Amino acid sequence: MHFKDLRRLNMNYLNTLRSVLNLLRSSNETDSVYDVEDALLRSHPQTMAAAVKYMVNDPGIAALVRDRYSVPAPDIEQLMTYPPDSLGYAFAQYISVSGFDPGFYRKIEVVDDATYLLLRSRQTHDIWHVVTGMSVDVAGEIGLKAFEIAQTRRPLAGVLVAGAFLNTMLNQPEQLGGLLDRIAAGYRMGAKAKPLLAQRWEEHWEKPLTEWRSELGIEPMPVYSP
């Protein structure tokens, strides 16, 4: 390896580390999350390549990648008119109550399968929250990331789970049991369920949420009891 290549690699590692540290200091900074992922894509392309290989082994995800399936951000007002038991209505309620913007995620230029899968993962993150029933607090977010590790091997998910463990161990050790429970439960749920990334949710907003969960093998998250 040439010196300039080694120097570039070291700079990428430093940028990744800086982004992780920023994220640990302020876990609510969405931009820091995307900074970490962008840095990982540059510094560890082989890790994302392995994740892509793992994901496209599923025929449904492979078809999604082949088609470069993408749709506009959902119309929340329209989804609020859907039947109360539908995924569309549940998603609209989730967005409205949380005060989120369904198009908040950082856009990424799709130049290959890896960048497409990252974009699609960002587009559907909140749908995964609704379908899995994971909360939007730290424990719920990390539980969903553990679910995501089981299903996609996405590098960012691993970094966030590891970062949350370290942050909790150092700063809130009394909450470590609850966090580890969510990580374990989320991973088990993801390992048992069918691939969420393979779903074309936007074509079936009207389908009942309970039907989605039954078809995908989503089991209720057990209540943590110390």
mmCIF file of the C-alpha atoms, coordinates in Angstrom:
data_MODEL
# 
_entry.id   MODEL 
# 
loop_
_atom_site.group_PDB 
_atom_site.id 
_atom_site.type_symbol 
_atom_site.label_atom_id 
_atom_site.label_alt_id 
_atom_site.label_comp_id 
_atom_site.label_asym_id 
_atom_site.label_entity_id 
_atom_site.label_seq_id 
_atom_site.pdbx_PDB_ins_code 
_atom_site.Cartn_x 
_atom_site.Cartn_y 
_atom_site.Cartn_z 
_atom_site.occupancy 
_atom_site.B_iso_or_equiv 
_atom_site.pdbx_formal_charge 
_atom_site.auth_seq_id 
_atom_site.auth_comp_id 
_atom_site.auth_asym_id 
_atom_site.auth_atom_id 
_atom_site.pdbx_PDB_model_num 
ATOM 1   C CA . MET A 1 1   ? 0.000   0.000   0.000   1.00 0.00 ? 1   MET A CA 1 
ATOM 2   C CA . HIS A 1 2   ? 1.368   3.426   -0.977  1.00 0.00 ? 2   HIS A CA 1 
ATOM 3   C CA . PHE A 1 3   ? 1.900   6.075   1.710   1.00 0.00 ? 3   PHE A CA 1 
ATOM 4   C CA . LYS A 1 4   ? -0.783  8.350   0.263   1.00 0.00 ? 4   LYS A CA 1 
ATOM 5   C CA . ASP A 1 5   ? -3.278  5.469   0.287   1.00 0.00 ? 5   ASP A CA 1 
ATOM 6   C CA . LEU A 1 6   ? -2.384  4.667   3.894   1.00 0.00 ? 6   LEU A CA 1 
ATOM 7   C CA . ARG A 1 7   ? -2.763  8.313   4.847   1.00 0.00 ? 7   ARG A CA 1 
ATOM 8   C CA . ARG A 1 8   ? -6.165  8.480   3.165   1.00 0.00 ? 8   ARG A CA 1 
ATOM 9   C CA . LEU A 1 9   ? -7.245  5.319   4.986   1.00 0.00 ? 9   LEU A CA 1 
ATOM 10  C CA . ASN A 1 10  ? -6.122  6.762   8.326   1.00 0.00 ? 10  ASN A CA 1 
ATOM 11  C CA . MET A 1 11  ? -8.025  9.983   7.645   1.00 0.00 ? 11  MET A CA 1 
ATOM 12  C CA . ASN A 1 12  ? -11.154 7.974   6.888   1.00 0.00 ? 12  ASN A CA 1 
ATOM 13  C CA . TYR A 1 13  ? -10.774 6.111   10.181  1.00 0.00 ? 13  TYR A CA 1 
ATOM 14  C CA . LEU A 1 14  ? -10.337 9.404   12.036  1.00 0.00 ? 14  LEU A CA 1 
ATOM 15  C CA . ASN A 1 15  ? -13.405 10.911  10.375  1.00 0.00 ? 15  ASN A CA 1 
ATOM 16  C CA . THR A 1 16  ? -15.433 7.844   11.291  1.00 0.00 ? 16  THR A CA 1 
ATOM 17  C CA . LEU A 1 17  ? -14.225 8.008   14.901  1.00 0.00 ? 17  LEU A CA 1 
ATOM 18  C CA . ARG A 1 18  ? -15.026 11.724  15.089  1.00 0.00 ? 18  ARG A CA 1 
ATOM 19  C CA . SER A 1 19  ? -18.574 11.093  13.853  1.00 0.00 ? 19  SER A CA 1 
ATOM 20  C CA . VAL A 1 20  ? -19.098 8.288   16.364  1.00 0.00 ? 20  VAL A CA 1 
ATOM 21  C CA . LEU A 1 21  ? -17.877 10.483  19.228  1.00 0.00 ? 21  LEU A CA 1 
ATOM 22  C CA . ASN A 1 22  ? -20.198 13.299  18.145  1.00 0.00 ? 22  ASN A CA 1 
ATOM 23  C CA . LEU A 1 23  ? -23.072 10.849  18.058  1.00 0.00 ? 23  LEU A CA 1 
ATOM 24  C CA . LEU A 1 24  ? -22.307 9.535   21.545  1.00 0.00 ? 24  LEU A CA 1 
ATOM 25  C CA . ARG A 1 25  ? -22.214 13.076  22.910  1.00 0.00 ? 25  ARG A CA 1 
ATOM 26  C CA . SER A 1 26  ? -25.569 13.942  21.357  1.00 0.00 ? 26  SER A CA 1 
ATOM 27  C CA . SER A 1 27  ? -27.612 10.867  20.473  1.00 0.00 ? 27  SER A CA 1 
ATOM 28  C CA . ASN A 1 28  ? -30.487 12.981  19.092  1.00 0.00 ? 28  ASN A CA 1 
ATOM 29  C CA . GLU A 1 29  ? -28.381 14.491  16.315  1.00 0.00 ? 29  GLU A CA 1 
ATOM 30  C CA . THR A 1 30  ? -29.711 12.807  13.168  1.00 0.00 ? 30  THR A CA 1 
ATOM 31  C CA . ASP A 1 31  ? -26.980 14.373  11.045  1.00 0.00 ? 31  ASP A CA 1 
ATOM 32  C CA . SER A 1 32  ? -24.366 12.651  13.198  1.00 0.00 ? 32  SER A CA 1 
ATOM 33  C CA . VAL A 1 33  ? -25.980 9.289   12.414  1.00 0.00 ? 33  VAL A CA 1 
ATOM 34  C CA . TYR A 1 34  ? -25.678 9.927   8.693   1.00 0.00 ? 34  TYR A CA 1 
ATOM 35  C CA . ASP A 1 35  ? -22.151 11.279  9.131   1.00 0.00 ? 35  ASP A CA 1 
ATOM 36  C CA . VAL A 1 36  ? -21.201 7.950   10.687  1.00 0.00 ? 36  VAL A CA 1 
ATOM 37  C CA . GLU A 1 37  ? -22.773 5.985   7.847   1.00 0.00 ? 37  GLU A CA 1 
ATOM 38  C CA . ASP A 1 38  ? -21.191 8.128   5.147   1.00 0.00 ? 38  ASP A CA 1 
ATOM 39  C CA . ALA A 1 39  ? -17.807 7.766   6.849   1.00 0.00 ? 39  ALA A CA 1 
ATOM 40  C CA . LEU A 1 40  ? -18.225 3.995   7.137   1.00 0.00 ? 40  LEU A CA 1 
ATOM 41  C CA . LEU A 1 41  ? -19.058 3.754   3.452   1.00 0.00 ? 41  LEU A CA 1 
ATOM 42  C CA . ARG A 1 42  ? -15.764 5.471   2.651   1.00 0.00 ? 42  ARG A CA 1 
ATOM 43  C CA . SER A 1 43  ? -13.532 3.812   5.239   1.00 0.00 ? 43  SER A CA 1 
ATOM 44  C CA . HIS A 1 44  ? -15.002 0.287   5.213   1.00 0.00 ? 44  HIS A CA 1 
ATOM 45  C CA . PRO A 1 45  ? -16.457 -0.352  1.730   1.00 0.00 ? 45  PRO A CA 1 
ATOM 46  C CA . GLN A 1 46  ? -15.760 -4.064  2.105   1.00 0.00 ? 46  GLN A CA 1 
ATOM 47  C CA . THR A 1 47  ? -18.069 -4.227  5.144   1.00 0.00 ? 47  THR A CA 1 
ATOM 48  C CA . MET A 1 48  ? -20.962 -2.683  3.242   1.00 0.00 ? 48  MET A CA 1 
ATOM 49  C CA . ALA A 1 49  ? -20.186 -4.956  0.288   1.00 0.00 ? 49  ALA A CA 1 
ATOM 50  C CA . ALA A 1 50  ? -20.554 -7.964  2.585   1.00 0.00 ? 50  ALA A CA 1 
ATOM 51  C CA . ALA A 1 51  ? -23.864 -6.578  3.869   1.00 0.00 ? 51  ALA A CA 1 
ATOM 52  C CA . VAL A 1 52  ? -25.131 -6.084  0.310   1.00 0.00 ? 52  VAL A CA 1 
ATOM 53  C CA . LYS A 1 53  ? -24.194 -9.661  -0.554  1.00 0.00 ? 53  LYS A CA 1 
ATOM 54  C CA . TYR A 1 54  ? -26.072 -10.864 2.524   1.00 0.00 ? 54  TYR A CA 1 
ATOM 55  C CA . MET A 1 55  ? -29.167 -8.812  1.695   1.00 0.00 ? 55  MET A CA 1 
ATOM 56  C CA . VAL A 1 56  ? -29.499 -9.619  -2.010  1.00 0.00 ? 56  VAL A CA 1 
ATOM 57  C CA . ASN A 1 57  ? -29.361 -13.305 -1.184  1.00 0.00 ? 57  ASN A CA 1 
ATOM 58  C CA . ASP A 1 58  ? -33.075 -12.816 -0.526  1.00 0.00 ? 58  ASP A CA 1 
ATOM 59  C CA . PRO A 1 59  ? -35.025 -12.874 -3.837  1.00 0.00 ? 59  PRO A CA 1 
ATOM 60  C CA . GLY A 1 60  ? -37.386 -10.103 -2.731  1.00 0.00 ? 60  GLY A CA 1 
ATOM 61  C CA . ILE A 1 61  ? -34.558 -7.726  -1.879  1.00 0.00 ? 61  ILE A CA 1 
ATOM 62  C CA . ALA A 1 62  ? -32.697 -8.699  -5.046  1.00 0.00 ? 62  ALA A CA 1 
ATOM 63  C CA . ALA A 1 63  ? -35.774 -7.770  -7.107  1.00 0.00 ? 63  ALA A CA 1 
ATOM 64  C CA . LEU A 1 64  ? -36.082 -4.463  -5.267  1.00 0.00 ? 64  LEU A CA 1 
ATOM 65  C CA . VAL A 1 65  ? -32.447 -3.677  -6.039  1.00 0.00 ? 65  VAL A CA 1 
ATOM 66  C CA . ARG A 1 66  ? -32.788 -4.717  -9.663  1.00 0.00 ? 66  ARG A CA 1 
ATOM 67  C CA . ASP A 1 67  ? -35.833 -2.475  -10.137 1.00 0.00 ? 67  ASP A CA 1 
ATOM 68  C CA . ARG A 1 68  ? -34.321 0.387   -8.096  1.00 0.00 ? 68  ARG A CA 1 
ATOM 69  C CA . TYR A 1 69  ? -37.769 0.584   -6.521  1.00 0.00 ? 69  TYR A CA 1 
ATOM 70  C CA . SER A 1 70  ? -38.481 4.057   -5.167  1.00 0.00 ? 70  SER A CA 1 
ATOM 71  C CA . VAL A 1 71  ? -41.584 6.132   -4.557  1.00 0.00 ? 71  VAL A CA 1 
ATOM 72  C CA . PRO A 1 72  ? -42.259 9.718   -3.428  1.00 0.00 ? 72  PRO A CA 1 
ATOM 73  C CA . ALA A 1 73  ? -42.632 10.512  0.267   1.00 0.00 ? 73  ALA A CA 1 
ATOM 74  C CA . PRO A 1 74  ? -46.092 9.441   1.484   1.00 0.00 ? 74  PRO A CA 1 
ATOM 75  C CA . ASP A 1 75  ? -48.958 11.908  1.732   1.00 0.00 ? 75  ASP A CA 1 
ATOM 76  C CA . ILE A 1 76  ? -49.721 11.839  5.457   1.00 0.00 ? 76  ILE A CA 1 
ATOM 77  C CA . GLU A 1 77  ? -53.076 13.615  5.120   1.00 0.00 ? 77  GLU A CA 1 
ATOM 78  C CA . GLN A 1 78  ? -54.207 11.044  2.584   1.00 0.00 ? 78  GLN A CA 1 
ATOM 79  C CA . LEU A 1 79  ? -53.025 8.143   4.725   1.00 0.00 ? 79  LEU A CA 1 
ATOM 80  C CA . MET A 1 80  ? -55.090 9.518   7.614   1.00 0.00 ? 80  MET A CA 1 
ATOM 81  C CA . THR A 1 81  ? -58.197 8.697   5.539   1.00 0.00 ? 81  THR A CA 1 
ATOM 82  C CA . TYR A 1 82  ? -57.309 5.003   5.368   1.00 0.00 ? 82  TYR A CA 1 
ATOM 83  C CA . PRO A 1 83  ? -59.070 2.418   7.581   1.00 0.00 ? 83  PRO A CA 1 
ATOM 84  C CA . PRO A 1 84  ? -57.985 2.670   11.242  1.00 0.00 ? 84  PRO A CA 1 
ATOM 85  C CA . ASP A 1 85  ? -56.555 -0.858  11.189  1.00 0.00 ? 85  ASP A CA 1 
ATOM 86  C CA . SER A 1 86  ? -54.419 -0.266  8.092   1.00 0.00 ? 86  SER A CA 1 
ATOM 87  C CA . LEU A 1 87  ? -50.670 0.192   7.889   1.00 0.00 ? 87  LEU A CA 1 
ATOM 88  C CA . GLY A 1 88  ? -51.199 3.527   6.153   1.00 0.00 ? 88  GLY A CA 1 
ATOM 89  C CA . TYR A 1 89  ? -53.306 4.924   8.983   1.00 0.00 ? 89  TYR A CA 1 
ATOM 90  C CA . ALA A 1 90  ? -50.963 3.549   11.668  1.00 0.00 ? 90  ALA A CA 1 
ATOM 91  C CA . PHE A 1 91  ? -47.988 5.113   9.891   1.00 0.00 ? 91  PHE A CA 1 
ATOM 92  C CA . ALA A 1 92  ? -49.750 8.474   9.527   1.00 0.00 ? 92  ALA A CA 1 
ATOM 93  C CA . GLN A 1 93  ? -50.663 8.436   13.221  1.00 0.00 ? 93  GLN A CA 1 
ATOM 94  C CA . TYR A 1 94  ? -47.093 7.584   14.165  1.00 0.00 ? 94  TYR A CA 1 
ATOM 95  C CA . ILE A 1 95  ? -45.716 10.454  12.075  1.00 0.00 ? 95  ILE A CA 1 
ATOM 96  C CA . SER A 1 96  ? -48.312 12.947  13.328  1.00 0.00 ? 96  SER A CA 1 
ATOM 97  C CA . VAL A 1 97  ? -47.985 12.084  17.016  1.00 0.00 ? 97  VAL A CA 1 
ATOM 98  C CA . SER A 1 98  ? -44.183 11.993  16.868  1.00 0.00 ? 98  SER A CA 1 
ATOM 99  C CA . GLY A 1 99  ? -43.978 15.236  14.919  1.00 0.00 ? 99  GLY A CA 1 
ATOM 100 C CA . PHE A 1 100 ? -41.642 13.634  12.397  1.00 0.00 ? 100 PHE A CA 1 
ATOM 101 C CA . ASP A 1 101 ? -41.155 14.509  8.737   1.00 0.00 ? 101 ASP A CA 1 
ATOM 102 C CA . PRO A 1 102 ? -41.408 11.351  6.570   1.00 0.00 ? 102 PRO A CA 1 
ATOM 103 C CA . GLY A 1 103 ? -38.870 12.852  4.172   1.00 0.00 ? 103 GLY A CA 1 
ATOM 104 C CA . PHE A 1 104 ? -36.360 13.972  6.822   1.00 0.00 ? 104 PHE A CA 1 
ATOM 105 C CA . TYR A 1 105 ? -33.654 11.454  5.942   1.00 0.00 ? 105 TYR A CA 1 
ATOM 106 C CA . ARG A 1 106 ? -30.421 12.521  4.276   1.00 0.00 ? 106 ARG A CA 1 
ATOM 107 C CA . LYS A 1 107 ? -30.573 11.812  0.569   1.00 0.00 ? 107 LYS A CA 1 
ATOM 108 C CA . ILE A 1 108 ? -27.827 9.796   -1.057  1.00 0.00 ? 108 ILE A CA 1 
ATOM 109 C CA . GLU A 1 109 ? -26.940 9.554   -4.733  1.00 0.00 ? 109 GLU A CA 1 
ATOM 110 C CA . VAL A 1 110 ? -27.679 6.059   -5.991  1.00 0.00 ? 110 VAL A CA 1 
ATOM 111 C CA . VAL A 1 111 ? -24.630 4.907   -7.928  1.00 0.00 ? 111 VAL A CA 1 
ATOM 112 C CA . ASP A 1 112 ? -24.637 1.197   -7.086  1.00 0.00 ? 112 ASP A CA 1 
ATOM 113 C CA . ASP A 1 113 ? -26.495 -1.493  -5.143  1.00 0.00 ? 113 ASP A CA 1 
ATOM 114 C CA . ALA A 1 114 ? -24.994 -0.385  -1.827  1.00 0.00 ? 114 ALA A CA 1 
ATOM 115 C CA . THR A 1 115 ? -26.130 3.230   -2.094  1.00 0.00 ? 115 THR A CA 1 
ATOM 116 C CA . TYR A 1 116 ? -29.573 2.126   -3.274  1.00 0.00 ? 116 TYR A CA 1 
ATOM 117 C CA . LEU A 1 117 ? -30.006 -0.149  -0.262  1.00 0.00 ? 117 LEU A CA 1 
ATOM 118 C CA . LEU A 1 118 ? -28.882 2.603   2.095   1.00 0.00 ? 118 LEU A CA 1 
ATOM 119 C CA . LEU A 1 119 ? -31.394 4.998   0.545   1.00 0.00 ? 119 LEU A CA 1 
ATOM 120 C CA . ARG A 1 120 ? -34.212 2.472   0.786   1.00 0.00 ? 120 ARG A CA 1 
ATOM 121 C CA . SER A 1 121 ? -33.299 1.706   4.401   1.00 0.00 ? 121 SER A CA 1 
ATOM 122 C CA . ARG A 1 122 ? -33.478 5.404   5.234   1.00 0.00 ? 122 ARG A CA 1 
ATOM 123 C CA . GLN A 1 123 ? -36.785 5.801   3.399   1.00 0.00 ? 123 GLN A CA 1 
ATOM 124 C CA . THR A 1 124 ? -38.482 2.991   5.303   1.00 0.00 ? 124 THR A CA 1 
ATOM 125 C CA . HIS A 1 125 ? -36.964 3.399   8.782   1.00 0.00 ? 125 HIS A CA 1 
ATOM 126 C CA . ASP A 1 126 ? -40.166 4.753   10.331  1.00 0.00 ? 126 ASP A CA 1 
ATOM 127 C CA . ILE A 1 127 ? -42.279 2.073   8.643   1.00 0.00 ? 127 ILE A CA 1 
ATOM 128 C CA . TRP A 1 128 ? -40.099 -0.494  10.392  1.00 0.00 ? 128 TRP A CA 1 
ATOM 129 C CA . HIS A 1 129 ? -40.854 1.227   13.706  1.00 0.00 ? 129 HIS A CA 1 
ATOM 130 C CA . VAL A 1 130 ? -44.584 0.917   13.071  1.00 0.00 ? 130 VAL A CA 1 
ATOM 131 C CA . VAL A 1 131 ? -44.500 -2.691  11.896  1.00 0.00 ? 131 VAL A CA 1 
ATOM 132 C CA . THR A 1 132 ? -42.208 -3.935  14.670  1.00 0.00 ? 132 THR A CA 1 
ATOM 133 C CA . GLY A 1 133 ? -43.843 -1.830  17.369  1.00 0.00 ? 133 GLY A CA 1 
ATOM 134 C CA . MET A 1 134 ? -40.444 -0.546  18.500  1.00 0.00 ? 134 MET A CA 1 
ATOM 135 C CA . SER A 1 135 ? -40.568 2.717   20.453  1.00 0.00 ? 135 SER A CA 1 
ATOM 136 C CA . VAL A 1 136 ? -38.640 5.833   19.446  1.00 0.00 ? 136 VAL A CA 1 
ATOM 137 C CA . ASP A 1 137 ? -36.729 6.222   22.715  1.00 0.00 ? 137 ASP A CA 1 
ATOM 138 C CA . VAL A 1 138 ? -33.092 5.126   22.902  1.00 0.00 ? 138 VAL A CA 1 
ATOM 139 C CA . ALA A 1 139 ? -33.921 1.555   23.943  1.00 0.00 ? 139 ALA A CA 1 
ATOM 140 C CA . GLY A 1 140 ? -36.465 1.222   21.142  1.00 0.00 ? 140 GLY A CA 1 
ATOM 141 C CA . GLU A 1 141 ? -34.150 2.673   18.519  1.00 0.00 ? 141 GLU A CA 1 
ATOM 142 C CA . ILE A 1 142 ? -31.321 0.371   19.546  1.00 0.00 ? 142 ILE A CA 1 
ATOM 143 C CA . GLY A 1 143 ? -33.689 -2.593  19.678  1.00 0.00 ? 143 GLY A CA 1 
ATOM 144 C CA . LEU A 1 144 ? -34.646 -1.806  16.086  1.00 0.00 ? 144 LEU A CA 1 
ATOM 145 C CA . LYS A 1 145 ? -30.967 -1.555  15.140  1.00 0.00 ? 145 LYS A CA 1 
ATOM 146 C CA . ALA A 1 146 ? -30.406 -5.028  16.608  1.00 0.00 ? 146 ALA A CA 1 
ATOM 147 C CA . PHE A 1 147 ? -33.368 -6.215  14.517  1.00 0.00 ? 147 PHE A CA 1 
ATOM 148 C CA . GLU A 1 148 ? -31.683 -4.597  11.519  1.00 0.00 ? 148 GLU A CA 1 
ATOM 149 C CA . ILE A 1 149 ? -28.375 -6.333  12.207  1.00 0.00 ? 149 ILE A CA 1 
ATOM 150 C CA . ALA A 1 150 ? -30.157 -9.684  12.074  1.00 0.00 ? 150 ALA A CA 1 
ATOM 151 C CA . GLN A 1 151 ? -31.876 -8.795  8.819   1.00 0.00 ? 151 GLN A CA 1 
ATOM 152 C CA . THR A 1 152 ? -29.338 -6.738  6.862   1.00 0.00 ? 152 THR A CA 1 
ATOM 153 C CA . ARG A 1 153 ? -25.890 -6.718  8.525   1.00 0.00 ? 153 ARG A CA 1 
ATOM 154 C CA . ARG A 1 154 ? -25.889 -2.946  7.887   1.00 0.00 ? 154 ARG A CA 1 
ATOM 155 C CA . PRO A 1 155 ? -22.633 -1.560  9.349   1.00 0.00 ? 155 PRO A CA 1 
ATOM 156 C CA . LEU A 1 156 ? -24.305 1.531   10.820  1.00 0.00 ? 156 LEU A CA 1 
ATOM 157 C CA . ALA A 1 157 ? -26.632 -0.649  12.891  1.00 0.00 ? 157 ALA A CA 1 
ATOM 158 C CA . GLY A 1 158 ? -23.663 -2.436  14.438  1.00 0.00 ? 158 GLY A CA 1 
ATOM 159 C CA . VAL A 1 159 ? -21.891 0.817   15.233  1.00 0.00 ? 159 VAL A CA 1 
ATOM 160 C CA . LEU A 1 160 ? -24.997 2.301   16.877  1.00 0.00 ? 160 LEU A CA 1 
ATOM 161 C CA . VAL A 1 161 ? -25.626 -0.797  19.001  1.00 0.00 ? 161 VAL A CA 1 
ATOM 162 C CA . ALA A 1 162 ? -21.984 -0.855  20.106  1.00 0.00 ? 162 ALA A CA 1 
ATOM 163 C CA . GLY A 1 163 ? -22.026 2.888   20.759  1.00 0.00 ? 163 GLY A CA 1 
ATOM 164 C CA . ALA A 1 164 ? -25.213 2.670   22.812  1.00 0.00 ? 164 ALA A CA 1 
ATOM 165 C CA . PHE A 1 165 ? -23.749 -0.156  24.881  1.00 0.00 ? 165 PHE A CA 1 
ATOM 166 C CA . LEU A 1 166 ? -20.571 1.816   25.573  1.00 0.00 ? 166 LEU A CA 1 
ATOM 167 C CA . ASN A 1 167 ? -22.434 5.041   26.323  1.00 0.00 ? 167 ASN A CA 1 
ATOM 168 C CA . THR A 1 168 ? -24.832 3.294   28.713  1.00 0.00 ? 168 THR A CA 1 
ATOM 169 C CA . MET A 1 169 ? -22.059 1.360   30.426  1.00 0.00 ? 169 MET A CA 1 
ATOM 170 C CA . LEU A 1 170 ? -20.066 4.535   31.064  1.00 0.00 ? 170 LEU A CA 1 
ATOM 171 C CA . ASN A 1 171 ? -22.813 7.054   31.774  1.00 0.00 ? 171 ASN A CA 1 
ATOM 172 C CA . GLN A 1 172 ? -26.009 5.206   32.784  1.00 0.00 ? 172 GLN A CA 1 
ATOM 173 C CA . PRO A 1 173 ? -24.945 1.777   34.065  1.00 0.00 ? 173 PRO A CA 1 
ATOM 174 C CA . GLU A 1 174 ? -28.221 1.347   35.931  1.00 0.00 ? 174 GLU A CA 1 
ATOM 175 C CA . GLN A 1 175 ? -29.994 1.159   32.537  1.00 0.00 ? 175 GLN A CA 1 
ATOM 176 C CA . LEU A 1 176 ? -27.684 -1.452  31.037  1.00 0.00 ? 176 LEU A CA 1 
ATOM 177 C CA . GLY A 1 177 ? -29.998 -4.373  31.785  1.00 0.00 ? 177 GLY A CA 1 
ATOM 178 C CA . GLY A 1 178 ? -32.896 -2.795  29.924  1.00 0.00 ? 178 GLY A CA 1 
ATOM 179 C CA . LEU A 1 179 ? -30.733 -1.906  26.945  1.00 0.00 ? 179 LEU A CA 1 
ATOM 180 C CA . LEU A 1 180 ? -29.259 -5.399  26.648  1.00 0.00 ? 180 LEU A CA 1 
ATOM 181 C CA . ASP A 1 181 ? -32.753 -6.878  26.880  1.00 0.00 ? 181 ASP A CA 1 
ATOM 182 C CA . ARG A 1 182 ? -33.922 -4.713  23.948  1.00 0.00 ? 182 ARG A CA 1 
ATOM 183 C CA . ILE A 1 183 ? -30.840 -5.638  21.926  1.00 0.00 ? 183 ILE A CA 1 
ATOM 184 C CA . ALA A 1 184 ? -31.358 -9.361  22.493  1.00 0.00 ? 184 ALA A CA 1 
ATOM 185 C CA . ALA A 1 185 ? -35.108 -9.225  21.875  1.00 0.00 ? 185 ALA A CA 1 
ATOM 186 C CA . GLY A 1 186 ? -34.691 -7.087  18.758  1.00 0.00 ? 186 GLY A CA 1 
ATOM 187 C CA . TYR A 1 187 ? -32.106 -9.424  17.278  1.00 0.00 ? 187 TYR A CA 1 
ATOM 188 C CA . ARG A 1 188 ? -34.253 -12.495 17.941  1.00 0.00 ? 188 ARG A CA 1 
ATOM 189 C CA . MET A 1 189 ? -37.265 -10.805 16.370  1.00 0.00 ? 189 MET A CA 1 
ATOM 190 C CA . GLY A 1 190 ? -35.276 -9.832  13.293  1.00 0.00 ? 190 GLY A CA 1 
ATOM 191 C CA . ALA A 1 191 ? -33.789 -13.299 12.907  1.00 0.00 ? 191 ALA A CA 1 
ATOM 192 C CA . LYS A 1 192 ? -37.236 -14.914 12.940  1.00 0.00 ? 192 LYS A CA 1 
ATOM 193 C CA . ALA A 1 193 ? -39.075 -12.411 10.729  1.00 0.00 ? 193 ALA A CA 1 
ATOM 194 C CA . LYS A 1 194 ? -39.172 -12.299 6.946   1.00 0.00 ? 194 LYS A CA 1 
ATOM 195 C CA . PRO A 1 195 ? -37.048 -9.533  5.371   1.00 0.00 ? 195 PRO A CA 1 
ATOM 196 C CA . LEU A 1 196 ? -38.707 -6.163  5.924   1.00 0.00 ? 196 LEU A CA 1 
ATOM 197 C CA . LEU A 1 197 ? -36.447 -4.554  3.345   1.00 0.00 ? 197 LEU A CA 1 
ATOM 198 C CA . ALA A 1 198 ? -37.990 -6.751  0.641   1.00 0.00 ? 198 ALA A CA 1 
ATOM 199 C CA . GLN A 1 199 ? -41.458 -5.261  1.158   1.00 0.00 ? 199 GLN A CA 1 
ATOM 200 C CA . ARG A 1 200 ? -43.070 -2.712  -1.141  1.00 0.00 ? 200 ARG A CA 1 
ATOM 201 C CA . TRP A 1 201 ? -45.061 -1.131  1.659   1.00 0.00 ? 201 TRP A CA 1 
ATOM 202 C CA . GLU A 1 202 ? -46.241 1.829   -0.366  1.00 0.00 ? 202 GLU A CA 1 
ATOM 203 C CA . GLU A 1 203 ? -48.240 -0.425  -2.705  1.00 0.00 ? 203 GLU A CA 1 
ATOM 204 C CA . HIS A 1 204 ? -50.273 -1.869  0.172   1.00 0.00 ? 204 HIS A CA 1 
ATOM 205 C CA . TRP A 1 205 ? -50.940 0.926   2.658   1.00 0.00 ? 205 TRP A CA 1 
ATOM 206 C CA . GLU A 1 206 ? -54.514 -0.345  2.978   1.00 0.00 ? 206 GLU A CA 1 
ATOM 207 C CA . LYS A 1 207 ? -53.481 -3.774  4.300   1.00 0.00 ? 207 LYS A CA 1 
ATOM 208 C CA . PRO A 1 208 ? -54.234 -4.213  8.020   1.00 0.00 ? 208 PRO A CA 1 
ATOM 209 C CA . LEU A 1 209 ? -51.190 -3.847  10.249  1.00 0.00 ? 209 LEU A CA 1 
ATOM 210 C CA . THR A 1 210 ? -52.014 -7.119  12.003  1.00 0.00 ? 210 THR A CA 1 
ATOM 211 C CA . GLU A 1 211 ? -52.013 -8.877  8.632   1.00 0.00 ? 211 GLU A CA 1 
ATOM 212 C CA . TRP A 1 212 ? -48.602 -7.442  7.775   1.00 0.00 ? 212 TRP A CA 1 
ATOM 213 C CA . ARG A 1 213 ? -47.204 -8.623  11.100  1.00 0.00 ? 213 ARG A CA 1 
ATOM 214 C CA . SER A 1 214 ? -48.696 -12.088 10.705  1.00 0.00 ? 214 SER A CA 1 
ATOM 215 C CA . GLU A 1 215 ? -47.343 -12.509 7.171   1.00 0.00 ? 215 GLU A CA 1 
ATOM 216 C CA . LEU A 1 216 ? -43.882 -11.299 8.169   1.00 0.00 ? 216 LEU A CA 1 
ATOM 217 C CA . GLY A 1 217 ? -43.666 -13.282 11.395  1.00 0.00 ? 217 GLY A CA 1 
ATOM 218 C CA . ILE A 1 218 ? -43.392 -10.220 13.630  1.00 0.00 ? 218 ILE A CA 1 
ATOM 219 C CA . GLU A 1 219 ? -43.948 -11.208 17.237  1.00 0.00 ? 219 GLU A CA 1 
ATOM 220 C CA . PRO A 1 220 ? -44.775 -8.682  19.987  1.00 0.00 ? 220 PRO A CA 1 
ATOM 221 C CA . MET A 1 221 ? -41.739 -7.331  21.808  1.00 0.00 ? 221 MET A CA 1 
ATOM 222 C CA . PRO A 1 222 ? -41.747 -8.819  25.329  1.00 0.00 ? 222 PRO A CA 1 
ATOM 223 C CA . VAL A 1 223 ? -41.982 -6.391  28.221  1.00 0.00 ? 223 VAL A CA 1 
ATOM 224 C CA . TYR A 1 224 ? -38.681 -5.990  30.030  1.00 0.00 ? 224 TYR A CA 1 
ATOM 225 C CA . SER A 1 225 ? -38.753 -7.115  33.638  1.00 0.00 ? 225 SER A CA 1 
ATOM 226 C CA . PRO A 1 226 ? -35.494 -6.699  35.640  1.00 0.00 ? 226 PRO A CA 1 
# 
